[in-house]
Structures are given as structure tokens and as C-alpha cells.
Amino acid sequence: MLQGPSMKVLAYVSIFILGAISLFFHGIASRTKPQVASGNDPSFLRFQKSYFKVYFLALFSDWLQGPYLYKLYSHYGFEHSQIAFLYVVGFAASGLLGTITGSIADHFGRKKTCVAYTVLSSVCCLTKMSSNFYILVFGRVMGGISTSMLFSCFEAWYVHEHVEARGFPSEWVPVTLSKSTFWGGVLAMVAGIVANGTAEWAGLGPLSPFLLALAPLAISGAMVILTWPENVGQSKMLGSETSSVIEVFGSLTKFCMEGLRCIWSREVIFLLGLIQSLFESVMYTFVFLWTPVLEPGHPPLGVVFSCFMLCMMIGSSLYSILIARGYSSQQILAVAVGLAMGCITWCVIASGPRSSFAAFLLLEIAVGLYYPSTGHLRSHLLPEEVRANVTNWFRVPMNFLTCGGLLWLCGDNASPQIAFGASSFLLLFSFVLSARLIQKCNHKSSIQDTALSSTSAV
């Protein structure tokens, strides 16, 4: 068994080494042609900054909560199976109720939905002050819905403003997405350290990061209200305004189905959605498992979380470098899935926290490659009028796959190795689908080469 001090030293050494590596790759990525070209446009930089200021505050609040969620529930005295159930509630809420948030955003406005995210996420944080199981269940429902908003509505608002409202070149979209992943990782690293410090020194234990998250949520919501214009996707499709709650519900149901029909009608969209669902179900299962897997080594959880985020930053910089060298987003996505599959397979045979920690670091590099790849593909493949709607439909099978895995993990005798083995199989299937996506995109020219290589346009 690995002793606590050894794991602690490994975590602190890793954070410095990974920090140096991430800065090195970021320096290379910042000199690629798309980064330089977009950096010479003052109006684009102002627009990008207005997006980042809001989105990064929202992300920072979310990252603050990540390292200590499992620990907080354990601190309140809940068993492993009860904690797994609380996680399931969040994913189920995202799958069942989060889907309609995309239609609400496309119909009523993405700006309004982003503000709603800050409100619901704040409610989720406040419920953590109670150790009552049912209040915590309610908080998980709020958290599941707000998470769907965070990872669909903000991106939908940005892509519309970038392409439709302001007319910037579409090949600059991956520049923003790559920067978003990199600097989001920087914030997440900082959030992990801050969460670790507040949990140890603020006197409230693992509750402290959740209360601290309320401040960036409030600022983010206020900035959305004051600085962002509204944009919608489905208003043209709705015709006249509805006059009753029943009609509003009927319209939202209708356009939820529009998003589903869009997925079924185009194979490339269907493939992208299925790849995303499989990959993210594995990723969120990992989010639940990493704490109990590493905890026997007694690592500083916030520092470990920061190491994960540094690896994600490395992955995002590698994405920019590969794009500049002519690789397509669908090819990079296949690399990300393959790397993740290797890491998860490693976890099946890993012995002890030290070996698992190394595999987890490589997995986070794959996540750093994955996020800008799928974001860029969504920006080109998804119709503007149902963008947030379709994005949330992608999350439905992901949430239910994750729920199934966590329900199985509710059993006290459930083995993490078996969960990792099942996850490896899902990633193998996702890798096969990634190969098919590459074939379909190349055959039908679903995405123009100039948009994906990002070099010929500059």
C-alpha cells in the first residue's frame, strides 16, 4: 500500500512538471497561423474577451465544486452506495430535464438561459449546507439541469454571435474553443488549489468550496445581463407567440422533437452524438471513481485535481498544434478516443494509487484533445436553429449510460476494475464510430478542408 506522504509528494512534484510542460506546448500553439491571424483583429479580440470573462467565471464556479463533492457527502456520513445514488440523481436529472433546456434556450433566448444557469447552480451550492439526504437530492437535480445549460447554452450563444451576428471567419471558431479549453484548465487548476486551501483552512471543511462558488456565479450572471446581447435559434420556426402555458409546452415539445429528427436524419450528426455520449459517459464515471481509487494513498485532492487540469491544458494546446499542421478535428477526435481507451484499459490492471494516477493524467490529456474537437465539429455540423437543442440531446444517452454504471457501483462489492473494463469497451465502440465519422466527412465533404485545416484561409 502506498503511504500518504509518498502520494502527496508525487502530487506536488507532478503539478510543477506538468505546469512546465503545459507552458511549453502553449507557447508553440500560440504561434500557429490561426492564433496569430485572429490575434491581429481587435474587434474579434474584444468579442472573444467579452465571452471569456463570463464563461470562465461560470466554469470557475463549477470547477471549485469538483474536487470535494464526493468528499463532502462522505463527510456527512453517507455510505459509498448512497453517494453513488446522489450522483445518479444528478445525471438522471440532466438526462430527463436537461434536454428541454436546449429548446428553451433556442426558443426564448440563450442569454436568458445562461442567467438561469447561474441561479440554478447557486441553489445547488446552497443545498450543500444541509446534511439532509433529501435536500441533497434536490440539489443534485438542480445541479444536473444547470450542468446541461453550462455545456450547451454558452457555446450556442458564442457560435451564433461569432458566425451569424458578427460575421467572423468560421475557421476562428476552433481558436476560441482551444483557448477556452486551455484557459479553462488554468482556472480549473487554480480552482483545485483554492478548493484544497479553503477545505483545509477555512474551518468549514469540504463545504467551503461550494460556498465560495457563489461569488463567481453571481458576477457571471450579472455580466451576462449587462453585457451580452440576446440571440435565439428557433424563433423563426415558432411563428406567432404562444398565449398559454399549454401552448408553450406544446411548442417546446415540438421543437425537442425537431432536434431529435435532425440527429436521425444526418448520419454525421448521429455519429458525432453517439461518440460524444459514449466518451462522456466514461468521463463522468471517472469523475465519480477517481477519488475513491486514489484516496487509499491519501493525496491532496485539490492538488490532484489541478494536475488533471494541467493535463487537459496540454491536450488543448496539442489540438491547436495538430490543427495547424493540417489534421482535421475528426481525426484528432479519433486520437483522443484511442488514447482514452488505452488509459482506461491500463486502469483495469493498475495496482495501487500511483499507477492509477499516471493513467488518469494521460486520460485528461485525451479530454483536452476531445473538447475542442467536438466543439468545432458541432459548430459546423449542427443547424443554427436547433443548436442547443441537439447538443442537449447528445447528453441524454450519456447521462443514462452514466446512471447505469453508477447504479451498479452502488453495490458495496462492486469493483472499480470491472467499471473500468466496461468503460474500455464503450471507448472501443466509440473509436470504431470515430473511424466511420472520418470516412463520412471525407466522402461527403461535410466539413470544408479550409475550415478544418485552418491554414489555407490565412
C-alpha positions as CSV (number, residue, x, y, z in Angstrom):
1,M,0.0,0.0,0.0
2,L,1.3,3.4,-1.0
3,Q,1.9,5.6,2.0
4,G,0.3,9.0,2.3
5,P,3.5,11.2,2.2
6,S,4.7,9.4,-1.0
7,M,1.5,10.1,-2.8
8,K,1.5,13.7,-1.5
9,V,5.0,14.3,-2.8
10,L,4.1,12.7,-6.1
11,A,1.1,15.1,-6.5
12,Y,3.2,18.2,-5.8
13,V,6.1,17.1,-8.0
14,S,3.6,16.4,-10.8
15,I,2.0,19.8,-10.6
16,F,5.3,21.6,-11.2
17,I,6.4,19.2,-14.0
18,L,3.0,19.3,-15.8
19,G,2.9,23.1,-15.4
20,A,6.2,23.5,-17.2
21,I,5.1,21.1,-20.0
22,S,1.8,22.9,-20.5
23,L,3.5,26.3,-20.8
24,F,5.9,24.8,-23.4
25,F,3.1,23.5,-25.6
26,H,1.0,26.6,-25.1
27,G,4.0,28.7,-26.4
28,I,4.1,26.5,-29.5
29,A,0.3,26.6,-30.0
30,S,0.2,30.4,-29.7
31,R,2.5,30.8,-32.7
32,T,0.3,28.9,-35.1
33,K,-1.2,30.8,-38.0
34,P,-4.9,30.8,-36.9
35,Q,-3.9,32.1,-33.5
36,V,-1.7,34.8,-35.0
37,A,-4.4,35.9,-37.6
38,S,-7.2,36.1,-35.1
39,G,-4.9,37.9,-32.6
40,N,-4.4,40.7,-35.1
41,D,-8.2,41.6,-35.3
42,P,-9.0,44.0,-32.4
43,S,-12.8,43.6,-32.8
44,F,-12.6,39.8,-32.6
45,L,-10.3,40.0,-29.5
46,R,-12.9,42.3,-27.8
47,F,-15.7,40.0,-28.7
48,Q,-13.7,36.9,-27.5
49,K,-12.8,38.7,-24.3
50,S,-16.5,39.5,-23.6
51,Y,-17.3,35.8,-23.9
52,F,-14.4,34.6,-21.9
53,K,-15.0,36.9,-19.0
54,V,-18.5,35.5,-18.5
55,Y,-17.8,31.8,-19.4
56,F,-14.7,31.5,-17.4
57,L,-16.4,32.8,-14.2
58,A,-19.2,30.2,-14.8
59,L,-16.6,27.5,-15.3
60,F,-14.6,28.6,-12.3
61,S,-17.6,28.1,-10.0
62,D,-18.2,24.7,-11.5
63,W,-14.5,23.7,-11.1
64,L,-14.5,24.8,-7.4
65,Q,-17.2,22.2,-6.7
66,G,-15.5,19.3,-8.5
67,P,-12.7,18.1,-6.1
68,Y,-14.8,17.9,-3.0
69,L,-18.3,16.7,-4.0
70,Y,-17.6,13.0,-3.1
71,K,-15.6,14.1,0.0
72,L,-18.5,16.3,1.2
73,Y,-21.0,13.5,1.0
74,S,-18.6,11.2,2.8
75,H,-18.0,13.9,5.4
76,Y,-21.8,14.0,6.1
77,G,-21.6,10.2,6.9
78,F,-23.1,8.8,3.8
79,E,-22.1,5.3,2.5
80,H,-20.5,4.7,-0.8
81,S,-23.8,3.3,-2.2
82,Q,-25.7,6.4,-1.1
83,I,-23.1,8.7,-2.6
84,A,-23.4,6.8,-5.9
85,F,-27.2,7.3,-5.8
86,L,-26.7,11.1,-5.3
87,Y,-24.5,11.1,-8.4
88,V,-27.1,9.1,-10.3
89,V,-29.8,11.7,-9.4
90,G,-27.7,14.4,-11.0
91,F,-27.1,12.6,-14.2
92,A,-30.7,11.4,-14.4
93,A,-32.0,15.0,-13.9
94,S,-29.7,16.1,-16.7
95,G,-30.9,13.4,-19.0
96,L,-34.7,13.8,-18.2
97,L,-35.0,17.5,-17.6
98,G,-31.8,18.9,-19.1
99,T,-32.9,18.0,-22.6
100,I,-35.6,20.7,-22.7
101,T,-33.2,23.4,-21.7
102,G,-31.8,23.4,-25.2
103,S,-35.2,24.0,-26.7
104,I,-35.9,26.7,-24.1
105,A,-32.6,28.4,-25.0
106,D,-33.2,28.2,-28.7
107,H,-36.8,29.4,-28.3
108,F,-36.7,32.0,-25.5
109,G,-33.0,33.1,-25.8
110,R,-29.6,31.7,-24.9
111,K,-28.8,34.8,-22.8
112,K,-31.7,34.2,-20.5
113,T,-30.8,30.5,-20.2
114,C,-27.2,31.4,-19.2
115,V,-28.6,33.6,-16.5
116,A,-30.8,30.8,-15.4
117,Y,-27.7,28.6,-15.1
118,T,-26.2,30.9,-12.5
119,V,-29.4,30.9,-10.5
120,L,-29.9,27.1,-10.5
121,S,-26.2,26.4,-9.9
122,S,-26.3,28.8,-6.9
123,V,-29.3,26.9,-5.5
124,C,-27.3,23.7,-5.9
125,C,-24.4,25.1,-3.9
126,L,-26.7,26.3,-1.1
127,T,-28.2,22.9,-0.6
128,K,-24.8,21.6,0.3
129,M,-25.1,23.4,3.6
130,S,-27.5,20.7,4.7
131,S,-26.7,17.1,5.6
132,N,-30.3,16.1,4.9
133,F,-30.3,13.4,2.3
134,Y,-33.5,14.7,0.5
135,I,-32.3,18.3,0.4
136,L,-29.1,17.0,-1.2
137,V,-31.1,15.0,-3.7
138,F,-32.9,18.2,-4.6
139,G,-29.6,20.0,-5.0
140,R,-28.4,17.2,-7.4
141,V,-31.5,17.8,-9.5
142,M,-30.7,21.5,-9.8
143,G,-27.1,20.6,-10.5
144,G,-28.0,18.2,-13.3
145,I,-30.2,20.8,-15.0
146,S,-27.6,23.6,-14.6
147,T,-24.8,21.4,-16.0
148,S,-26.8,20.8,-19.2
149,M,-27.1,24.6,-19.5
150,L,-23.4,25.2,-18.9
151,F,-22.2,22.8,-21.6
152,S,-24.7,23.7,-24.3
153,C,-26.2,27.2,-24.0
154,F,-22.9,29.2,-23.6
155,E,-21.4,27.6,-26.6
156,A,-24.6,28.0,-28.7
157,W,-24.6,31.7,-27.8
158,Y,-21.0,32.1,-28.8
159,V,-21.2,30.3,-32.1
160,H,-24.3,32.3,-33.2
161,E,-22.6,35.6,-32.3
162,H,-19.3,34.6,-33.9
163,V,-20.8,33.4,-37.3
164,E,-24.2,34.9,-37.6
165,A,-24.3,38.2,-35.8
166,R,-20.7,39.4,-36.2
167,G,-19.5,37.5,-39.4
168,F,-16.1,36.5,-38.2
169,P,-14.4,33.7,-40.2
170,S,-15.6,30.2,-39.2
171,E,-12.0,28.9,-39.1
172,W,-11.5,31.1,-36.0
173,V,-14.1,29.2,-34.0
174,P,-11.6,26.4,-33.1
175,V,-9.2,29.1,-31.9
176,T,-11.7,30.2,-29.3
177,L,-12.6,26.7,-28.4
178,S,-9.0,25.7,-28.0
179,K,-8.3,28.8,-25.9
180,S,-11.4,28.1,-23.9
181,T,-10.2,24.6,-23.1
182,F,-6.6,25.8,-22.2
183,W,-7.5,28.8,-20.0
184,G,-10.5,26.9,-18.6
185,G,-7.8,24.3,-17.5
186,V,-5.8,27.1,-15.9
187,L,-8.8,28.2,-14.0
188,A,-9.6,24.7,-13.0
189,M,-6.0,24.2,-11.7
190,V,-6.4,27.4,-9.7
191,A,-9.8,26.2,-8.5
192,G,-8.4,22.9,-7.3
193,I,-5.7,24.7,-5.3
194,V,-8.2,27.2,-3.9
195,A,-10.6,24.4,-3.1
196,N,-7.9,22.5,-1.3
197,G,-6.8,25.5,0.7
198,T,-10.3,26.5,1.7
199,A,-11.3,23.0,2.6
200,E,-8.3,22.7,4.9
201,W,-8.1,26.2,6.4
202,A,-11.5,27.9,6.2
203,G,-13.0,26.0,9.1
204,L,-15.9,24.6,7.1
205,G,-14.1,21.6,5.7
206,P,-15.3,20.3,2.3
207,L,-18.3,22.6,2.4
208,S,-16.1,25.7,1.9
209,P,-15.5,25.4,-1.9
210,F,-19.3,25.3,-2.5
211,L,-19.9,28.5,-0.6
212,L,-17.0,30.2,-2.3
213,A,-18.5,29.2,-5.8
214,L,-21.5,31.5,-5.1
215,A,-19.4,34.6,-5.8
216,P,-18.3,33.9,-9.4
217,L,-21.8,32.7,-10.2
218,A,-23.3,36.0,-9.1
219,I,-20.7,38.0,-11.0
220,S,-21.1,35.9,-14.1
221,G,-24.9,36.2,-14.1
222,A,-24.7,40.0,-13.7
223,M,-22.2,40.3,-16.6
224,V,-24.5,38.3,-18.9
225,I,-27.4,40.6,-18.1
226,L,-25.3,43.8,-18.6
227,T,-23.0,42.9,-21.5
228,W,-24.4,40.1,-23.7
229,P,-27.0,40.7,-26.5
230,E,-29.7,38.1,-26.8
231,N,-29.8,35.5,-29.6
232,V,-32.3,32.7,-30.4
233,G,-32.4,29.8,-32.7
234,Q,-36.0,28.7,-33.1
235,S,-38.0,31.9,-33.0
236,K,-38.5,31.9,-36.8
237,M,-39.8,28.4,-36.6
238,L,-42.4,29.1,-33.9
239,G,-44.4,31.6,-35.8
240,S,-46.8,33.6,-33.6
241,E,-46.2,33.8,-29.9
242,T,-47.9,31.3,-27.7
243,S,-50.5,32.6,-25.3
244,S,-50.8,29.9,-22.7
245,V,-48.6,27.5,-20.7
246,I,-50.1,24.5,-22.6
247,E,-49.2,26.1,-25.9
248,V,-45.7,27.0,-24.7
249,F,-45.2,23.4,-23.5
250,G,-46.5,22.1,-26.8
251,S,-44.1,24.3,-28.8
252,L,-41.2,23.2,-26.7
253,T,-42.1,19.5,-27.1
254,K,-42.4,20.0,-30.8
255,F,-39.0,21.5,-31.2
256,C,-37.4,19.0,-28.9
257,M,-38.6,16.5,-31.5
258,E,-37.1,18.8,-34.2
259,G,-33.7,18.3,-32.7
260,L,-34.1,14.6,-32.5
261,R,-35.3,14.4,-36.1
262,C,-32.2,16.4,-37.1
263,I,-30.0,13.8,-35.4
264,W,-31.7,10.9,-37.1
265,S,-31.7,12.5,-40.5
266,R,-28.0,13.0,-40.9
267,E,-25.5,10.2,-40.2
268,V,-22.6,12.5,-39.4
269,I,-24.6,14.2,-36.7
270,F,-25.8,10.9,-35.3
271,L,-22.2,9.6,-35.3
272,L,-20.9,12.7,-33.5
273,G,-23.7,12.5,-30.9
274,L,-23.1,8.8,-30.2
275,I,-19.3,9.3,-29.9
276,Q,-19.9,12.2,-27.5
277,S,-22.3,10.2,-25.4
278,L,-20.0,7.2,-25.1
279,F,-16.9,9.2,-24.4
280,E,-18.5,11.5,-21.8
281,S,-20.3,8.6,-20.0
282,V,-16.8,7.2,-19.4
283,M,-15.5,10.6,-18.4
284,Y,-18.2,11.1,-15.8
285,T,-17.9,7.6,-14.5
286,F,-14.2,8.6,-14.0
287,V,-15.3,11.8,-12.2
288,F,-17.0,9.6,-9.6
289,L,-14.3,6.9,-9.3
290,W,-11.1,8.9,-9.2
291,T,-11.5,10.0,-5.5
292,P,-12.1,6.5,-4.0
293,V,-9.5,4.9,-6.3
294,L,-6.7,7.4,-5.2
295,E,-7.9,8.0,-1.6
296,P,-6.0,5.0,-0.2
297,G,-2.8,6.9,-1.0
298,H,-4.1,10.0,0.9
299,P,-3.3,12.5,-1.8
300,P,-4.2,16.2,-1.5
301,L,-7.4,16.1,-3.6
302,G,-7.3,19.7,-4.8
303,V,-3.7,19.4,-6.0
304,V,-4.5,16.1,-7.8
305,F,-7.5,17.9,-9.5
306,S,-5.1,20.7,-10.5
307,C,-2.8,18.1,-12.1
308,F,-5.7,16.8,-14.1
309,M,-6.5,20.2,-15.4
310,L,-2.9,20.9,-16.4
311,C,-3.1,17.7,-18.5
312,M,-6.3,18.9,-20.1
313,M,-4.5,22.2,-20.9
314,I,-1.7,20.2,-22.6
315,G,-4.3,18.4,-24.6
316,S,-5.9,21.6,-25.8
317,S,-2.5,23.0,-26.9
318,L,-1.8,19.8,-28.8
319,Y,-5.1,20.2,-30.6
320,S,-4.1,23.7,-31.8
321,I,-0.7,22.4,-33.0
322,L,-2.3,19.4,-34.8
323,I,-5.0,21.6,-36.5
324,A,-2.3,24.0,-37.7
325,R,-0.4,21.1,-39.2
326,G,-3.4,20.0,-41.3
327,Y,-5.1,17.4,-39.2
328,S,-8.9,17.5,-39.1
329,S,-11.0,17.8,-36.0
330,Q,-12.5,14.3,-36.6
331,Q,-9.0,12.8,-36.9
332,I,-7.9,14.4,-33.6
333,L,-11.2,13.2,-32.0
334,A,-10.2,9.6,-33.0
335,V,-6.8,10.1,-31.4
336,A,-8.5,11.4,-28.2
337,V,-10.8,8.4,-28.1
338,G,-8.0,5.9,-28.7
339,L,-5.7,7.5,-26.1
340,A,-8.6,7.4,-23.5
341,M,-9.3,3.8,-24.3
342,G,-5.6,2.9,-23.7
343,C,-5.7,4.8,-20.3
344,I,-8.9,3.2,-19.1
345,T,-7.6,-0.3,-20.1
346,W,-4.5,0.5,-18.1
347,C,-6.7,1.2,-15.1
348,V,-8.1,-2.3,-15.3
349,I,-4.7,-3.8,-14.5
350,A,-3.3,-0.9,-12.5
351,S,-2.0,-1.8,-9.0
352,G,-2.3,0.9,-6.4
353,P,-3.0,4.7,-6.5
354,R,0.4,5.6,-8.0
355,S,-0.2,3.6,-11.2
356,S,-3.8,4.7,-11.5
357,F,-2.7,8.4,-11.1
358,A,-0.4,8.1,-14.1
359,A,-3.2,6.6,-16.2
360,F,-5.6,9.4,-15.0
361,L,-3.1,12.1,-16.1
362,L,-3.0,10.7,-19.7
363,L,-6.7,10.3,-19.7
364,E,-7.0,14.1,-19.0
365,I,-4.7,14.8,-22.0
366,A,-7.2,12.9,-24.1
367,V,-10.0,15.0,-22.6
368,G,-8.1,18.2,-23.6
369,L,-8.0,16.9,-27.2
370,Y,-11.6,15.8,-27.1
371,Y,-13.4,19.1,-26.0
372,P,-12.2,21.5,-28.8
373,S,-12.5,18.7,-31.4
374,T,-16.2,18.0,-30.6
375,G,-16.9,21.7,-30.1
376,H,-15.5,22.6,-33.6
377,L,-17.4,19.7,-35.2
378,R,-20.7,20.8,-33.5
379,S,-20.1,24.4,-34.7
380,H,-20.0,23.2,-38.4
381,L,-22.4,20.2,-38.4
382,L,-25.3,21.4,-36.2
383,P,-28.0,23.7,-37.8
384,E,-28.1,27.1,-36.1
385,E,-31.9,27.0,-35.4
386,V,-31.6,23.9,-33.2
387,R,-28.0,24.0,-32.0
388,A,-28.5,24.0,-28.2
389,N,-31.4,21.5,-28.6
390,V,-29.3,19.0,-30.5
391,T,-26.4,19.5,-28.1
392,N,-28.6,18.6,-25.2
393,W,-30.0,15.5,-27.0
394,F,-26.4,14.3,-27.3
395,R,-26.2,14.3,-23.5
396,V,-29.3,12.1,-23.0
397,P,-27.7,8.7,-23.7
398,M,-24.6,9.8,-21.9
399,N,-26.5,10.5,-18.8
400,F,-28.3,7.2,-18.8
401,L,-25.2,5.2,-19.5
402,T,-23.5,7.0,-16.6
403,C,-26.5,6.4,-14.4
404,G,-26.4,2.7,-15.3
405,G,-22.8,2.5,-14.3
406,L,-23.2,4.4,-11.1
407,L,-26.3,2.3,-10.1
408,W,-24.1,-0.8,-10.5
409,L,-21.4,0.9,-8.4
410,C,-24.0,1.4,-5.7
411,G,-23.3,-2.2,-4.7
412,D,-20.8,-2.4,-1.9
413,N,-19.0,-5.2,-3.6
414,A,-18.8,-3.5,-7.0
415,S,-15.2,-3.4,-8.3
416,P,-13.8,-0.3,-10.0
417,Q,-11.8,-2.6,-12.2
418,I,-15.0,-4.0,-13.7
419,A,-16.3,-0.5,-14.2
420,F,-13.1,0.5,-16.0
421,G,-13.3,-2.7,-18.1
422,A,-16.9,-1.8,-19.2
423,S,-15.7,1.8,-19.9
424,S,-12.9,0.4,-22.1
425,F,-15.4,-1.5,-24.2
426,L,-17.5,1.7,-24.6
427,L,-14.5,3.6,-25.8
428,L,-13.6,0.8,-28.3
429,F,-17.1,1.2,-29.8
430,S,-16.6,5.0,-29.8
431,F,-13.3,4.6,-31.6
432,V,-14.9,2.5,-34.3
433,L,-17.6,5.2,-34.7
434,S,-14.8,7.8,-34.9
435,A,-13.3,6.0,-37.9
436,R,-16.7,5.9,-39.5
437,L,-17.1,9.7,-38.9
438,I,-13.7,10.4,-40.6
439,Q,-14.9,8.3,-43.6
440,K,-18.2,10.1,-43.9
441,C,-16.8,13.6,-43.5
442,N,-14.1,12.9,-46.1
443,H,-16.6,11.2,-48.5
444,K,-19.4,13.7,-48.3
445,S,-17.2,16.8,-47.6
446,S,-19.4,17.6,-44.6
447,I,-16.8,20.0,-43.3
448,Q,-14.7,22.0,-45.8
449,D,-11.0,21.4,-45.7
450,T,-10.3,25.1,-45.2
451,A,-12.4,25.2,-42.1
452,L,-10.7,22.2,-40.5
453,S,-7.0,22.7,-41.6
454,S,-7.2,26.4,-40.5
455,T,-4.1,27.2,-42.5
456,S,-5.3,27.8,-46.1
457,A,-7.6,30.6,-45.1
458,V,-4.8,32.6,-43.6
